[in-house]
Amino acid sequence: MSFYCSDTNPSILFEGVKTRLMIFICKKNKKSNIYTTNYYRWYAVERDNVFKLINYSLNKTNTNTLLKIGNLIENNIVQKILTQKDKIEKIVRKNGNTIYYHNVAIFWTKCFLLQNSSVQYKKLCFDKHIISLIICSLLNSSLFFIWWIMYSDCYHITKKEIYDFCILIDSIVLQDEKTFIILTNKLLESLNNNSILETYNYKTTGIVSFKRYFPQKSKPIIDEIDKVLSKYYGFTDEELDYIINYDIKYRMGDALNGDEDEE
């Protein structure tokens, strides 16, 4: 069995069908290996070459969800995440130090320490402030973005994608507490400084204000976060380079004008 996955941003596969698509190819009643692709994006001018560039990879992951993996490096990254000690689910608390993640994404995942009035922000709580800082940085990282792309519907961010992510939180707190205090505050300041407040007049709800973020302008700080996290997952230089530059053509390109959050 094999399948191909594609996005609707910056362009669509079929004219008039603005839907994220997945194409399955399989044989009935026959056990076989599973081959998958990674998640494809393209500009409209690239459409004619989309299928020529498809690369299938033997999917070696053993999870309940069929991950969108297109090469050996992605297989290795996922395996190294899954072999860590604890899932985030184990360190989440009902109350405590709170962070707020945006529950939809396209090119970037976003998370903050301060509550946003938008209903699209959901909260997570932890028993220590430093843990909330580390998880906040993680949820803004390219490492988590790759995991989310592989694991999700590539639009909604649910607790499942977050809870199933594995992390050596005790080791990170012990060895890099000061580092994450600095990096998290630096990133959040950068995200806020590079945001703008806009308004839009909707037919159904009237005038709505929203904050538009430009995470690509904070990419150097996000890269530093990924480099620190890399130590705890044992990523090779090649794997870290892949994480930092993942989908960079579209994440940093003209296709992205900014991520907006209604307020």
C-alpha positions as CSV (number, residue, x, y, z in Angstrom):
1,M,0.0,0.0,0.0
2,S,1.2,3.6,-0.7
3,F,-0.2,7.0,-0.4
4,Y,0.5,10.6,-1.5
5,C,-0.4,13.7,0.5
6,S,-0.7,17.3,-0.6
7,D,-1.7,20.7,0.7
8,T,-3.9,23.6,-0.5
9,N,-1.2,26.3,0.2
10,P,0.2,28.0,-1.7
11,S,-1.6,26.2,-4.5
12,I,-4.2,23.4,-5.1
13,L,-3.9,20.1,-7.0
14,F,-7.2,20.3,-8.9
15,E,-8.8,23.6,-10.1
16,G,-11.9,24.4,-8.0
17,V,-11.1,21.9,-5.3
18,K,-9.5,23.7,-2.3
19,T,-9.1,20.6,-0.2
20,R,-6.1,18.8,1.3
21,L,-5.8,15.6,-0.6
22,M,-4.5,12.1,0.0
23,I,-4.2,9.5,-2.7
24,F,-4.1,5.8,-1.7
25,I,-2.8,3.0,-3.9
26,C,-3.3,-0.5,-2.5
27,K,-3.9,-4.1,-3.3
28,K,-7.0,-5.9,-1.8
29,N,-6.4,-8.7,0.7
30,K,-2.7,-8.8,0.4
31,K,-0.2,-7.9,3.1
32,S,2.6,-5.7,2.0
33,N,5.0,-3.0,3.1
34,I,3.6,0.6,3.4
35,Y,5.2,3.3,1.3
36,T,4.4,6.9,2.0
37,T,5.3,10.4,0.8
38,N,6.0,13.5,2.7
39,Y,3.6,16.4,2.6
40,Y,3.8,18.3,-0.7
41,R,3.3,22.0,-1.4
42,W,3.8,23.9,-4.6
43,Y,3.2,27.2,-6.4
44,A,0.7,27.2,-9.3
45,V,3.5,27.4,-11.9
46,E,5.0,24.2,-10.5
47,R,1.9,22.1,-10.8
48,D,2.9,20.3,-14.1
49,N,5.9,18.9,-12.4
50,V,4.3,17.9,-9.1
51,F,3.9,14.1,-9.8
52,K,7.4,13.9,-11.3
53,L,8.9,14.9,-8.0
54,I,7.0,12.5,-5.8
55,N,9.3,10.2,-3.8
56,Y,8.0,7.2,-1.9
57,S,9.7,5.8,1.1
58,L,9.3,2.6,3.1
59,N,7.4,3.7,6.2
60,K,9.1,2.1,9.2
61,T,7.1,3.8,12.0
62,N,5.0,1.7,14.4
63,T,2.2,4.0,15.4
64,N,-1.5,4.0,15.4
65,T,-1.5,6.9,13.0
66,L,-0.1,6.5,9.4
67,L,2.5,9.2,9.3
68,K,3.4,11.2,6.2
69,I,7.0,10.2,5.8
70,G,8.9,10.5,2.5
71,N,12.5,9.7,3.2
72,L,14.9,7.9,5.6
73,I,15.8,11.1,7.4
74,E,12.1,11.7,8.3
75,N,11.9,8.1,9.5
76,N,14.9,8.6,11.7
77,I,13.6,11.8,13.2
78,V,10.3,10.2,14.1
79,Q,12.0,7.2,15.7
80,K,14.2,9.4,17.8
81,I,11.2,11.4,19.0
82,L,9.3,8.2,19.9
83,T,12.1,6.6,21.9
84,Q,12.3,9.4,24.4
85,K,11.2,8.7,28.0
86,D,7.9,10.5,28.4
87,K,5.1,11.8,26.3
88,I,4.0,15.4,27.0
89,E,0.7,14.0,28.1
90,K,2.4,12.7,31.3
91,I,3.6,16.2,32.4
92,V,0.4,18.1,31.6
93,R,-1.6,19.2,34.7
94,K,-5.2,20.4,35.2
95,N,-3.9,23.7,36.7
96,G,-0.6,25.5,37.0
97,N,1.8,27.4,34.8
98,T,-0.2,27.9,31.6
99,I,0.7,28.3,27.9
100,Y,-1.6,29.0,25.0
101,Y,-1.2,27.3,21.6
102,H,-3.0,28.3,18.4
103,N,-5.1,25.3,17.3
104,V,-4.8,25.9,13.6
105,A,-1.7,26.2,11.5
106,I,-0.4,26.3,7.9
107,F,3.2,27.2,7.7
108,W,4.0,27.8,11.4
109,T,2.8,26.6,14.8
110,K,2.5,29.3,17.4
111,C,2.4,29.2,21.2
112,F,2.5,32.0,23.8
113,L,2.6,32.5,27.6
114,L,-0.1,35.2,27.7
115,Q,-3.7,34.5,27.0
116,N,-5.1,35.7,23.7
117,S,-8.8,36.6,23.4
118,S,-9.2,34.5,20.3
119,V,-11.1,31.3,20.8
120,Q,-8.6,29.5,18.6
121,Y,-6.1,29.5,21.5
122,K,-6.2,26.5,23.8
123,K,-4.3,26.2,27.1
124,L,-2.0,23.6,28.6
125,C,-0.8,23.7,32.2
126,F,2.4,22.4,33.9
127,D,3.5,22.3,37.5
128,K,6.7,24.3,36.9
129,H,7.3,27.6,35.1
130,I,10.4,26.4,33.4
131,I,8.5,23.4,32.0
132,S,5.9,25.8,30.5
133,L,8.8,27.8,28.9
134,I,10.4,24.7,27.4
135,I,7.1,23.3,26.0
136,C,6.2,26.8,24.7
137,S,9.5,26.9,22.8
138,L,9.0,23.4,21.6
139,L,5.6,24.1,20.2
140,N,7.1,27.1,18.2
141,S,10.0,25.0,16.9
142,S,10.5,23.5,13.4
143,L,11.0,20.1,15.1
144,F,7.4,20.2,16.4
145,F,6.2,21.6,13.1
146,I,7.6,18.6,11.2
147,W,6.0,16.2,13.7
148,W,2.7,18.0,13.4
149,I,2.8,17.9,9.6
150,M,3.5,14.1,9.7
151,Y,1.0,13.3,12.4
152,S,-2.0,15.6,11.8
153,D,-4.6,16.7,9.2
154,C,-2.1,19.6,8.5
155,Y,-4.6,22.3,9.5
156,H,-5.8,21.6,13.1
157,I,-3.5,21.3,16.1
158,T,-5.1,19.0,18.6
159,K,-4.0,17.7,22.0
160,K,-3.3,14.3,20.4
161,E,-0.4,15.7,18.3
162,I,1.0,17.5,21.4
163,Y,0.4,14.8,24.0
164,D,2.0,12.0,21.9
165,F,5.2,14.0,21.4
166,C,8.0,12.5,23.6
167,I,10.5,14.6,25.5
168,L,13.3,14.2,28.1
169,I,11.9,17.1,30.2
170,D,13.9,16.4,33.4
171,S,17.2,16.3,31.5
172,I,16.4,19.6,29.7
173,V,15.4,21.3,32.9
174,L,18.6,20.1,34.6
175,Q,21.0,21.1,31.8
176,D,19.4,24.0,29.9
177,E,17.0,25.8,32.3
178,K,18.8,29.2,31.8
179,T,19.1,28.6,28.0
180,F,15.3,28.2,27.6
181,I,14.5,31.1,29.9
182,I,16.5,33.3,27.6
183,L,15.4,31.7,24.3
184,T,11.7,31.6,25.1
185,N,11.5,35.2,26.2
186,K,13.6,36.3,23.3
187,L,11.3,34.4,20.8
188,L,8.1,35.7,22.3
189,E,9.4,39.3,22.3
190,S,10.4,38.9,18.6
191,L,7.0,37.4,17.7
192,N,5.2,40.3,19.4
193,N,7.4,43.0,17.9
194,N,6.9,41.6,14.4
195,S,3.1,41.4,14.7
196,I,0.6,43.9,13.4
197,L,-3.0,44.6,14.4
198,E,-5.5,44.5,11.5
199,T,-9.3,44.6,11.1
200,Y,-11.6,42.9,8.6
201,N,-15.2,43.4,7.9
202,Y,-16.9,40.0,7.7
203,K,-20.4,39.6,6.2
204,T,-21.7,37.4,9.1
205,T,-19.8,38.9,12.1
206,G,-19.0,42.4,11.1
207,I,-15.8,44.1,11.9
208,V,-13.3,41.8,13.6
209,S,-9.8,42.7,14.8
210,F,-7.0,40.2,14.6
211,K,-3.3,40.1,15.2
212,R,-1.1,39.0,12.3
213,Y,2.2,37.3,13.2
214,F,5.2,36.8,11.0
215,P,7.1,33.9,12.5
216,Q,9.5,33.8,9.6
217,K,11.1,37.0,10.9
218,S,11.9,35.1,14.2
219,K,13.4,32.1,12.3
220,P,17.0,32.6,13.6
221,I,15.7,32.3,17.2
222,I,13.6,29.3,16.3
223,D,16.7,27.7,14.8
224,E,18.6,28.2,18.1
225,I,15.7,26.4,19.9
226,D,15.9,23.5,17.5
227,K,19.7,23.3,18.0
228,V,19.3,23.0,21.7
229,L,16.5,20.4,21.5
230,S,18.6,18.4,19.0
231,K,21.1,17.4,21.7
232,Y,18.4,15.5,23.6
233,Y,17.1,13.6,20.6
234,G,20.6,12.6,19.3
235,F,20.0,14.1,15.9
236,T,22.9,14.0,13.5
237,D,24.1,17.1,11.7
238,E,22.2,16.0,8.6
239,E,19.0,15.5,10.5
240,L,19.3,18.8,12.3
241,D,19.9,20.6,9.0
242,Y,16.8,18.9,7.6
243,I,14.7,20.1,10.5
244,I,15.9,23.7,10.3
245,N,15.4,23.9,6.6
246,Y,12.2,21.8,6.4
247,D,9.8,23.2,3.8
248,I,11.8,26.5,3.9
249,K,10.9,27.5,0.3
250,Y,7.3,27.9,1.3
251,R,7.6,28.8,5.0
252,M,9.9,31.7,4.2
253,G,8.6,32.5,0.7
254,D,6.1,34.9,-0.8
255,A,3.3,32.3,-0.2
256,L,3.3,33.4,3.5
257,N,2.1,36.9,4.3
258,G,1.6,36.2,7.9
259,D,-0.5,34.1,10.3
260,E,-3.6,35.8,11.6
261,D,-5.4,35.4,14.9
262,E,-8.8,36.8,15.4
263,E,-9.4,38.7,18.6
